[in-house]
Amino acid sequence: MSQQLPAANRGHALQPPPGFEPEDETMPIRQLRNFAKLSENLNGAEAANRVLSATIEHTRDGIMAVDGNGEIVACNRRFLEMWGISNDALPCGDSDKLLLSLLGQVRDPVLFFENFSEMQWQPNRESYDVVELNDGRCFERFSRPHYLDWKTAVRIWTFHDISELKKMESQLLHAQKMEAIGTLADGIAHDFNNIMTAVIGYTDLLMTELSPPAPYRGFLENINTATHRAITVVKNLLAYSRQEPMQTTRILGNDLIEGIFVLLKRVAGQGIELAWEPAPDTLPIMVDQAQMEQVLVNLTANARDAMPQGGTLTITVDAVDLAPHEVQGYDHTRPGPHVRIAVSDTGSGIDQETQSRIFDPFFTTKEAGNGTGLGLSISYGIVKRHGGFIRVASENGEGTTFSILLPKAEASPNRQKQPAPSN
């Protein structure tokens, strides 16, 4: 029979006798303790591994691991998302198909592959470059070696999407250019305009003294024409100075187009059909009507020049609700209800490189003497002053659409809702 525990110890854990040391434990007890500790460490390692795996899977950067033979052995979920690859359709283990998919998306596949293969032959080097994709996105690419043991190494490639950063840098650069032109205009335009006015005045006086058969009258007419053109350039420059306050009034988007439609038709010229798709609802905006009409004339003239063989120019007015991510990089614009005035043509389209510079001051693709390169820059500046922006969408051979996005104003309490006028 086993001995009964004293009443005082019933229901309590047994305590080791005085003087008992761990080394006095028998071998089975020590093994049990070691096994318990090992299990605890293993569970902790598994938990840490799960956390690490989840972190890698949900990071904002795409990660790809390549072994010493150039085989892609692993990649995370973000990597597949960035490159538009389905994990079910194309497992990471299929290196050839995966690499071909990447090469097909970059602008310079030769450079992309050279950097990739060069790092395989130089396993101790780190690398960094910027990869431009065909769809306009931009990735930072960084790689460094990682040794699993003394003889086994993999190269970890990290891809970080900097498309929005590049876009904001471009917009900041454009804003700085606009500010520089404004400073230039404010400093010299008025004085330059006075000089040109004097030149015109004296040439007019000389021409009154010379009848048309006079041999030098033609030279004076050329001087007069060139001087008038210089004054037009000065007026365009003054649009950047931002010294004159805007005379804003509340007007409906449909009314703005209706009031200038005949002029736009004249600007478009023969051979171009001008169509108008008015908004079905009343969409009020607060604008300087004269300045906004100048923007529409500039866009119409550009659309006309893009269709030398004729075509269709369509003006559309509608409502859009801009999300926060759609106004990133436009510090002067807030998300929310906007009125969109789109000017679309069926011309030859604009390539991506030209689109990136299309609003730069003095940038033009026209021949010398056919444009100053200020029309779109001035238009962009005017719309920006109204708290909006201009968006361009185009493909080679597919035509171009310039969308003016302006904040929607509060509806006037005294104005009744009216049906949109027809074409």
C-alpha positions as MATLAB code, in Angstrom:
seq = 'MSQQLPAANRGHALQPPPGFEPEDETMPIRQLRNFAKLSENLNGAEAANRVLSATIEHTRDGIMAVDGNGEIVACNRRFLEMWGISNDALPCGDSDKLLLSLLGQVRDPVLFFENFSEMQWQPNRESYDVVELNDGRCFERFSRPHYLDWKTAVRIWTFHDISELKKMESQLLHAQKMEAIGTLADGIAHDFNNIMTAVIGYTDLLMTELSPPAPYRGFLENINTATHRAITVVKNLLAYSRQEPMQTTRILGNDLIEGIFVLLKRVAGQGIELAWEPAPDTLPIMVDQAQMEQVLVNLTANARDAMPQGGTLTITVDAVDLAPHEVQGYDHTRPGPHVRIAVSDTGSGIDQETQSRIFDPFFTTKEAGNGTGLGLSISYGIVKRHGGFIRVASENGEGTTFSILLPKAEASPNRQKQPAPSN';
ca = [
       0.000    0.000    0.000;
       1.148    3.430   -0.768;
       1.705    5.864    1.925;
      -0.898    8.557    2.537;
       0.164   12.184    2.245;
      -0.095   14.250    5.380;
      -3.299   16.253    5.522;
      -1.339   19.508    5.278;
       0.046   18.533    1.859;
      -3.145   17.268    0.258;
      -4.047   19.267   -2.895;
      -0.620   20.939   -3.047;
       2.325   20.332   -5.385;
       5.121   18.208   -4.084;
       8.197   20.150   -3.057;
      11.726   18.777   -3.501;
      13.428   17.774   -0.304;
      15.937   20.190    1.203;
      19.346   20.081   -0.492;
      18.002   18.572   -3.735;
      19.935   19.821   -6.847;
      18.973   19.405  -10.544;
      21.915   17.107  -11.118;
      20.367   14.787   -8.551;
      17.514   14.165  -11.020;
      17.342   10.799  -12.582;
      18.029   10.514  -16.338;
      14.343   10.154  -17.395;
      13.382   13.317  -15.531;
      16.187   15.296  -17.154;
      15.149   14.006  -20.578;
      11.562   15.052  -19.973;
      12.647   18.525  -18.929;
      14.915   18.865  -21.994;
      12.158   17.647  -24.307;
       9.689   20.150  -22.855;
      12.181   22.976  -23.288;
      12.973   21.855  -26.847;
       9.265   21.746  -27.701;
       8.813   25.218  -26.275;
      11.723   26.548  -28.354;
      10.402   24.798  -31.454;
       6.932   26.283  -30.999;
       8.493   29.721  -30.582;
      10.579   29.263  -33.723;
       7.514   28.156  -35.695;
       5.573   31.179  -34.484;
       8.445   33.489  -35.407;
       8.672   31.824  -38.818;
       4.949   32.365  -39.400;
       5.316   36.045  -38.493;
       8.306   36.378  -40.815;
       6.469   34.657  -43.684;
       3.426   36.881  -43.194;
       5.657   39.956  -43.159;
       7.348   38.953  -46.414;
       4.024   38.138  -48.066;
       2.386   41.436  -47.114;
       5.278   43.858  -47.580;
       4.829   46.671  -50.102;
       7.923   45.561  -52.021;
       8.165   42.698  -54.456;
      10.789   40.111  -53.457;
      12.374   37.451  -55.675;
      15.068   34.922  -54.698;
      17.445   33.486  -57.322;
      19.882   30.648  -56.665;
      23.459   30.323  -57.923;
      22.286   28.657  -61.147;
      20.053   31.581  -62.072;
      16.864   29.726  -61.168;
      14.076   31.733  -59.538;
      13.370   29.728  -56.399;
      10.906   31.960  -54.549;
       8.910   35.182  -54.783;
       6.313   36.829  -52.607;
       2.727   37.787  -53.330;
       3.513   41.478  -53.848;
       6.059   40.604  -56.550;
       3.389   38.768  -58.536;
       0.910   41.636  -58.060;
       3.408   44.255  -59.250;
       4.139   42.316  -62.421;
       0.533   41.243  -63.025;
       1.304   37.527  -62.777;
      -1.224   34.984  -61.533;
       0.193   32.653  -58.910;
      -2.068   29.839  -60.125;
      -1.271   30.271  -63.799;
       2.473   30.790  -63.384;
       4.203   29.347  -60.305;
       7.464   30.946  -59.233;
       9.307   27.691  -59.903;
       8.915   28.132  -63.676;
      11.921   30.432  -64.067;
      11.976   30.707  -67.859;
       8.330   31.705  -68.228;
       8.551   34.072  -65.294;
      11.655   35.807  -66.640;
      10.134   36.106  -70.126;
       7.062   37.683  -68.572;
       9.230   40.307  -66.867;
      11.235   41.034  -70.030;
       8.035   41.557  -72.001;
       6.900   44.340  -69.659;
      10.026   46.523  -69.440;
      11.019   49.265  -71.882;
      14.614   48.064  -72.158;
      14.595   44.250  -71.879;
      18.259   43.981  -72.946;
      19.467   46.189  -70.090;
      17.130   44.440  -67.652;
      18.524   41.008  -68.553;
      22.165   42.175  -68.631;
      21.905   43.472  -65.073;
      20.195   40.263  -63.996;
      22.819   37.947  -65.528;
      25.805   40.123  -64.535;
      24.916   39.835  -60.866;
      24.857   36.040  -61.161;
      28.527   36.097  -62.187;
      29.469   38.536  -59.429;
      27.867   36.937  -56.370;
      29.453   39.254  -53.806;
      28.236   42.518  -55.331;
      25.121   44.538  -54.595;
      23.209   46.253  -57.381;
      20.751   49.111  -57.815;
      18.976   50.528  -60.842;
      15.605   51.914  -61.938;
      13.379   49.881  -64.252;
      10.841   51.614  -66.518;
       7.828   49.587  -67.620;
       5.879   49.871  -70.857;
       2.756   51.009  -68.999;
       4.563   54.042  -67.542;
       5.264   52.617  -64.087;
       8.716   52.807  -62.549;
      10.388   50.325  -60.151;
      13.540   50.630  -58.075;
      15.461   47.345  -58.331;
      17.934   46.376  -55.622;
      19.774   43.084  -55.122;
      22.231   41.667  -52.632;
      23.649   38.185  -51.941;
      22.604   36.095  -48.963;
      24.543   33.000  -47.860;
      22.496   30.126  -46.484;
      25.721   28.397  -45.444;
      29.409   28.613  -46.296;
      28.893   27.377  -49.872;
      25.229   28.005  -50.732;
      24.145   31.519  -51.709;
      20.992   33.086  -53.125;
      20.518   36.588  -54.511;
      17.574   38.528  -53.120;
      16.004   40.972  -55.596;
      13.718   43.701  -54.245;
      11.383   45.780  -56.428;
       9.923   49.018  -55.038;
       7.214   50.897  -56.958;
       8.187   54.583  -57.249;
       5.671   55.498  -59.962;
       3.773   57.982  -57.793;
       7.028   59.512  -56.559;
       8.233   60.015  -60.134;
       4.885   61.526  -61.048;
       5.045   63.979  -58.149;
       8.654   64.866  -59.014;
       7.578   65.606  -62.576;
       4.686   67.755  -61.364;
       6.973   69.605  -58.958;
       9.470   70.258  -61.752;
       6.666   71.529  -63.954;
       5.413   73.814  -61.164;
       8.929   75.202  -60.715;
       9.175   75.887  -64.445;
       5.828   77.663  -64.361;
       6.965   79.751  -61.406;
      10.205   80.660  -63.183;
       8.308   81.758  -66.287;
       5.963   83.807  -64.108;
       8.906   85.562  -62.474;
      10.410   86.248  -65.902;
       7.141   87.622  -67.231;
       6.578   89.838  -64.217;
      10.075   91.268  -64.530;
      10.386   92.074  -68.221;
       7.072   91.616  -70.023;
       5.658   95.103  -69.397;
       8.871   96.849  -70.476;
       9.173   94.610  -73.520;
       5.557   95.324  -74.441;
       6.208   99.085  -74.299;
       9.171   98.688  -76.665;
       7.079   96.681  -79.135;
       4.318   99.283  -78.995;
       6.815  101.977  -79.961;
       8.093   99.870  -82.877;
       4.548   99.352  -84.158;
       3.774  103.049  -83.827;
       6.765  104.160  -85.875;
       6.272  101.495  -88.560;
       2.634  102.570  -88.904;
       3.772  106.193  -89.362;
       6.305  105.176  -92.006;
       3.756  103.076  -93.894;
       1.372  106.046  -94.064;
       4.128  107.940  -95.862;
       4.728  105.147  -98.367;
       2.149  104.064 -100.899;
       1.867  100.315 -101.732;
       4.157  100.496 -104.790;
       7.010  101.798 -102.614;
       9.899   99.263 -102.601;
      10.398   99.303  -98.831;
       6.755   99.137  -97.757;
       6.811   95.335  -97.800;
       9.719   95.334  -95.341;
       7.773   97.621  -93.003;
       4.736   95.329  -93.199;
       6.924   92.365  -92.249;
       8.283   94.331  -89.279;
       4.744   95.215  -88.238;
       3.564   91.595  -88.472;
       6.543   90.277  -86.496;
       6.065   92.937  -83.824;
       2.389   92.065  -83.399;
       3.424   88.446  -82.977;
       5.954   89.485  -80.326;
       3.198   91.340  -78.450;
       1.087   88.168  -78.524;
       3.978   86.236  -76.973;
       4.268   88.924  -74.283;
       0.560   88.618  -73.503;
       1.019   84.889  -73.138;
       3.964   85.458  -70.813;
       1.884   87.830  -68.712;
      -0.567   84.998  -68.126;
       2.136   83.431  -65.922;
       2.732   86.467  -63.737;
      -0.470   85.883  -61.712;
      -0.586   89.507  -60.685;
      -4.085   90.271  -61.932;
      -6.935   88.841  -59.814;
      -9.391   86.523  -61.543;
     -12.937   87.743  -62.134;
     -14.741   84.540  -61.195;
     -18.465   84.046  -61.690;
     -20.798   81.109  -61.224;
     -21.675   79.481  -64.524;
     -22.946   76.103  -65.631;
     -20.583   73.899  -67.588;
     -23.130   73.615  -70.401;
     -23.566   77.402  -70.555;
     -19.798   77.912  -70.822;
     -19.631   75.709  -73.928;
     -22.845   77.087  -75.408;
     -21.553   80.654  -75.157;
     -18.359   79.907  -77.087;
     -19.516   77.081  -79.368;
     -19.738   79.247  -82.506;
     -16.204   80.574  -81.920;
     -14.845   77.070  -81.364;
     -16.468   75.936  -84.600;
     -14.714   78.779  -86.391;
     -11.380   77.848  -84.773;
     -11.806   74.191  -85.784;
     -12.267   75.238  -89.408;
     -13.565   73.339  -92.392;
     -13.154   69.608  -92.655;
     -13.573   69.062  -88.906;
     -16.921   68.107  -87.418;
     -17.464   69.704  -84.011;
     -19.767   67.664  -81.762;
     -21.026   68.536  -78.300;
     -22.318   66.185  -75.618;
     -23.782   68.391  -72.834;
     -24.260   67.232  -69.270;
     -27.771   65.993  -68.403;
     -27.644   67.814  -65.062;
     -26.815   71.342  -63.966;
     -23.119   71.403  -63.112;
     -22.079   74.812  -61.714;
     -18.452   75.957  -61.632;
     -16.738   79.131  -60.390;
     -14.470   80.387  -63.193;
     -13.070   83.452  -64.868;
     -15.102   82.997  -68.026;
     -12.686   84.836  -70.340;
      -9.709   82.786  -69.152;
     -11.582   79.498  -69.382;
     -12.710   80.369  -72.903;
      -9.038   80.924  -73.766;
      -8.280   77.407  -72.507;
     -11.026   75.924  -74.695;
      -9.790   77.854  -77.738;
      -6.227   76.595  -77.143;
      -7.370   72.974  -76.833;
      -9.558   73.283  -79.925;
      -6.674   74.741  -81.938;
      -4.403   71.878  -80.848;
      -7.049   69.327  -81.805;
      -7.427   70.997  -85.214;
      -3.670   70.847  -85.829;
      -3.693   67.145  -84.905;
      -6.215   66.431  -87.703;
      -4.775   67.994  -90.894;
      -6.867   65.619  -93.008;
     -10.047   66.365  -91.082;
     -11.874   64.411  -88.410;
     -14.213   64.786  -85.447;
     -13.722   66.998  -82.409;
     -16.024   66.179  -79.497;
     -16.615   68.305  -76.398;
     -18.183   66.531  -73.428;
     -19.394   67.928  -70.110;
     -20.084   65.546  -67.229;
     -19.667   65.065  -63.478;
     -16.932   63.032  -61.782;
     -16.152   62.307  -58.145;
     -12.383   62.281  -57.650;
     -10.992   59.914  -55.021;
      -8.032   60.971  -52.831;
      -5.541   58.911  -54.846;
      -6.657   60.630  -58.079;
      -5.532   64.059  -56.839;
      -2.197   62.951  -55.381;
       0.516   65.305  -56.568;
      -1.958   68.137  -57.155;
      -1.597   70.144  -53.950;
      -4.041   72.778  -55.211;
      -6.808   70.220  -55.820;
      -9.003   68.439  -53.294;
     -10.923   65.199  -53.779;
     -14.671   65.305  -54.215;
     -17.226   66.380  -56.844;
     -15.729   67.893  -60.001;
     -16.962   68.985  -63.410;
     -15.100   67.488  -66.353;
     -14.915   69.246  -69.718;
     -13.295   66.853  -72.195;
     -11.996   67.840  -75.636;
     -11.409   64.743  -77.795;
     -10.057   64.454  -81.329;
      -9.613   61.622  -83.809;
      -6.087   62.629  -84.759;
      -2.826   60.717  -84.799;
      -2.408   60.683  -81.006;
       0.510   61.624  -78.762;
       3.333   59.300  -77.714;
       4.299   58.817  -74.060;
       7.506   60.858  -74.281;
       5.663   63.878  -75.684;
       2.915   63.527  -73.078;
       5.505   63.843  -70.318;
       6.552   67.273  -71.648;
       3.368   68.519  -73.237;
       2.669   71.164  -70.575;
       6.261   72.428  -70.395;
       6.668   76.101  -71.349;
       7.976   76.610  -74.907;
       7.781   72.894  -75.717;
       6.238   72.321  -79.138;
       6.259   69.639  -81.813;
       5.220   72.116  -84.505;
       7.560   73.512  -87.114;
       9.357   76.791  -86.459;
       7.013   79.732  -86.885;
       3.845   77.685  -86.337;
       3.687   77.835  -82.560;
       5.340   79.228  -79.446;
       4.850   76.195  -77.206;
       2.967   78.291  -74.645;
      -0.658   77.432  -75.439;
      -0.946   74.289  -73.330;
       1.300   75.681  -70.604;
      -0.920   78.733  -70.253;
      -4.028   76.543  -70.295;
      -2.612   74.375  -67.527;
      -1.712   77.439  -65.470;
      -5.207   78.901  -65.831;
      -6.926   75.680  -64.793;
      -4.536   75.297  -61.863;
      -5.437   78.785  -60.630;
      -9.059   77.630  -60.589;
      -8.155   74.746  -58.272;
      -8.285   72.120  -61.008;
      -5.962   70.317  -63.389;
      -5.774   68.993  -66.943;
      -5.425   65.295  -67.685;
      -4.332   63.953  -71.083;
      -5.094   60.482  -72.423;
      -3.734   59.388  -75.784;
      -2.260   56.560  -77.793;
      -0.474   56.685  -81.135;
      -3.091   56.414  -83.860;
      -5.983   56.488  -81.378;
      -6.633   60.217  -80.966;
      -6.269   62.391  -77.870;
      -8.522   63.551  -75.036;
      -7.729   66.569  -72.863;
      -9.892   66.597  -69.734;
     -10.309   69.821  -67.756;
     -11.286   68.966  -64.175;
     -12.721   71.836  -62.122;
     -14.211   71.766  -58.604;
     -17.989   71.684  -58.684;
     -19.511   74.821  -57.140;
     -22.520   74.932  -54.866;
     -25.781   75.137  -56.756;
     -27.283   78.622  -56.909;
     -30.497   78.770  -54.849;
     -32.085   81.196  -57.327;
     -31.503   79.081  -60.398;
     -33.973   76.380  -61.381;
     -32.734   73.169  -62.899;
     -32.955   73.357  -66.698;
     -32.614   70.638  -69.309;
     -29.316   70.616  -71.166;
     -29.480   72.234  -74.627;
     -29.180   69.969  -77.632;
     -26.558   70.246  -80.302;
];
